[in-house]
């Protein structure tokens, strides 16, 4: 059976895809539903391959560039594109937390803990 590379984005719109079926053919197990790719769904196949190689080289971009036969700046640009695709981690600011407290979505203690973390 041919296995195809993981496609995480709609080839026409570029929107993130959703997995609806997982299967273990050896065991006859089938899981159906809506499963998200998580952060993996934000990357293209090429970016996933690059990220995998970067992990194998323990984050050494210079060594990875040598192995790929590209300049350090090219490898760094690919890494920067991955970081950009993943987006900034969401950290609520104090204003957001206070608004949640005001609406009764958080207790005072929860709001205080979240403000300390942010």
C-alpha positions, 0 to 999 in steps of 0.5 A: 500500500502506498503511503502519501505524505501528510497533507495538512492544508487544503491545496486550493484554499490553504485552510487547515484540514481536519482528520475525520478517520483514524484506522489500525488495519492490523487490529481492525480498529476505526476511530471516526470523528473530528481530530485536529492536527494541532500545531502540525496542521499549521505547517506545510509538509516541507516545513514538517520535514524541516522541523523533524530534521531540526529536532534530529540535529538538536536545534543546530541550524548551522549543522542542518544547513550544511547537511541540506547544502544551503546557507545558514541564512536560508536555513534560518529563513526556513525556521523563521517561516515555521515560527511565523506559521505557528504564530505567537503563543496566546498569553492573555493580558491583564486587561483580558483577565480583568474583563473575564473577572468582571463578567463573572467568568473567573473567580478573584483567585483564578484571576489573580493567579492568571495575572501572576502567570502573565 
